[in-house]
Amino acid sequence: MRFDTVVIANRGEIALRVMRACKELGLRTIAVYSEADRDALHVRYADDAYLIGPPPAIQSYLQIETIIDVAKRAGAGAIHPGYGFLAENADLARACEEADIVFVGPPVGAMEQMGGKIPARQVATNAHVPLTPGTTTAVTSAEEAQRLGAEYGYPIAIKASAGGGGRGLKVAYSAEEVPAAFDSAGREAIAAFKNGELFVEKYILEPRHIEIQVLADEYGNVVYLGERDCSTQRRHQKLIEETPSPAITPAMRAEMGAAAVRLCREVGYVGAGTLEFLLTPDKHFYFLEMNTRIQVEHTVTEMVTGIDLVQAQLRIAQGEKLWFSQDDIHLRGHAIECRINAEDASQGFRPALGTLTAYREPKGYGVRVDSGVEVGSTISPYYDSMLAKLVTWGATRAEALSRMERALADYEVAGVVTTIPFHRLAVSHPVFVNGDATVSFIPRYLEEQLKQLPSQPPSSADTADPVPSRSFEVEVNGRRFAVRVAGEDLQATVAAPKAASAGPRRTNTAKKNTTQASDPNAVISPIQGTVVAIKTEVGAQVQAGQVVCVVEAMKMENEITAPRAGTIASIAATIGQSVEAGATLATLAEEA
């Protein structure tokens, strides 16, 4: 079915990415936005834009009826869901079908079989694709999960059947850990996907996370476009991806690719998709799940194959046959992607909310940045914390790595803490440089170093921004100074001479001190979010670092711990309560 107008049912960088692909194909673009995104880049870039509701995604970006209504009002013939939100929701695909609107994604039947991890495991069995030991039906209680843990052996993974991105995935290393993990996985799954169905599988230690990109048309043609190594993760969410994988041989690539093609043909898959596998240390691979959408990390595959995957989605949705065969696909060079998130790596990658007061992307040969922010953009608790994706290409992996190190050093972001310092640490670590990183790379090799990374949340002046910043450049005795004035906050930064290797250093600061001393007896929430669990009670004895409350922000649960050992004197929070960063959740009794 041909169409000339597309509603992009998403936000941020992926909305912009899809819009650019649409415009290159001569298609008109329609943005949707929540009240929190009125001034977002994707809203201004689109040919037209429609308000769809309040900031919470469940009241805006997850509202199927509203998005279908926008498509009808805008005269759109297609809806592209991007990734996240409704991208793998078969109800949206079905609603499009009923409204005679093209859904830029797979058929409803394929989505229902592959979009949920439980039915996808059943399909994989039929297609003779190897699976990790686990269930092919839903697990409905913690007691059942404990029985499975005894059968498979610990650790086990308790996982949401719907969605992805590490949400709704918890690992239990013993029977005692299962109840809390089961409850937490269910809460995250409901919050992120409105579907609390869970299943259990054996958790494999020290694997690599390998995924195969596929494209399929409605005429039965299916190809795979190499693999991506996504092993560098925190809390089961990817941070760095690359292709080709340092661990995959041409023979292994062909075997995994053939398995992916078999599975796609088993369900009559159409469009772009990704099959995720675990690769064990002894080089056996097991199917995990299929993402029936474009992936965040599709960029690295584009860089080495020369194929625009988003344009391919749109052309296939228009009814085109694949315009190349498997023999036409060649991997040229190496590509690496770093996800630039608003997160504090020194505090367990906690979301870092705030407003960008400065933003400058790196440039140069082989450097690509897909972003959705600018100076003045606000990072809110309602959505994912990703600011941008930094991608570098090189003729060799060493060249791509060297280029990435340079690009990360050139990337400038102020106003929020980001993962850039983490990435600079990670890509220069010998384990990563040697291509030996597994999914335990961060906790095994970087945990102590991460604690030493800078943790500088926005100042009150940056957050409130009551006075526009004024910047000046001056030259004194052949040296350049950058001076920024914001209200009563005067900061002078001296740029080192070009011949020096050191970066800018602060030499003078005259600042009004507005910081209040923190209460050593208070359990403070470092983030804005919603209290979803309270793990203690008044009068209980707690140890330093013991979990007191769980606060959900950006669809992820964050454990808030006691600052010291003591007795809980009061609990100020309630389940379901929205709290601001700095809010007191509980207090400890005064020490004798």
Secondary structure, DSSP 8 states (H G I E B T S, - for coil): ---SEEEE---HHHHHHHHHHHHHTT-EEEEEEEGGGTT-HHHHHSSEEEEEESSSGGGTTT-HHHHHHHHHHHT-SEEE--SSTTTT-HHHHHHHHHTT-EESS--HHHHHHHSSHHHHHHHHHHTT--B-SB-SS-B--HHHHHHHHHHH-S-EEEEESS--TTTTEEEESSGGGHHHHHHHHHHHHHHHHS---EEEEE--SS-EEEEEEEEE-TTS-EEEEEEEEEEEEETTEEEEEEES-TT--HHHHHHHHHHHHHHHHHHT--EEEEEEEEE-TTS-EEEEEEE-S--TTHHHHHHHH---HHHHHHHHHTT---SS-GGG----SEEEEEEEESEEGGGTSEE--EE-SEEE---STTEEEEE---TT-EE-TTS--EEEEEEEEESSHHHHHHHHHHHHHH-EEESS--SHHHHHHHHTSHHHHTT---TTHIIIIIHHHHTTS------HHHHH--S--EEEEEEETTEEEEEEEETTEEEEEE---TT-----EEEEEE---------TTEEE-SS-EEEEEE---TT-EE-TT-EEEEEEETTEEEEEE-SSSEEEEEE---TT-EE-TT-EEEEE----
